Amino acid sequence: ETGVTQTPRHLVMGMTNKKSLKCEQHLGHNAMYWYKQSAKKPLELMFVYNFKEQTENNSVPSRFSPECPNSSHLFLHLHTLQPEDSALYLCASSQDIAGGVDTQYFGPGTRLTVL
Amino acid sequence: GQNIDQPTEMTATEGAIVQINCTYQTSGFNGLFWYQQHAGEAPTFLSYNVLDGLEEKGRFSSFLSRSKGYSYLLLKELQMKDSASYLCAVRDSNYQLIWGAGTKLIIKP
């Protein structure tokens, strides 16, 4: 247990569906991250929130929409996805985005399959 | 562009020692991380290097040479549970983590 939980763990959706991924951290951290992990590829940073404010959006398509209502919760809203969006979506948190070691702690991920 | 290179896969024997290399080219440097990821699980933090030299933590050690853009993770007394992917990541001048694709380590009895 890393102190970061994600639901659901597995999700299968059609290209016309709308779904949301949820992440919650119990570590008292101020920064939260969404990553995409595809097989044999580096982790791709999608979004960063620091103190509930979005600080990074790495050219992510608009069919992915993040929401951070408070420092403990992070959502990723999905709509009209493509089959190539199938991947493991990881949430992480850290104390702050700059300064010190600032280790990121990861949740177990949501395995997403788009049909 | 920014780039992290590490071998795709390595095989080692239980009880032996293995060294996983990582080379990097990034815009600035603010530390290098090693993470372990078992199949289907979250990456978990192993080590952090920001100064040159060796950091030892039990059976695991990590080395950094900033002038060479090089790091390695050394695993001693290998156990079957060490079978996992090992991810190298460098924090750049914008404090973003740049990730390697990971090295899948297979331990054989």
Interface residues (C-beta under 8 A of the other chain):
Chain A: T2 V4 K40 K41 P42 L43 L45 V48 E56 L90 I97 A98 V101 D102 T103 Q104 Y105 F106 G107 P108 G109
Chain B: I4 T8 G31 F33 Y35 G40 E41 A42 P43 T44 F45 Y48 V50 L87 A89 R91 Y95 Q96 L97 I98 W99 G100 A101 G102
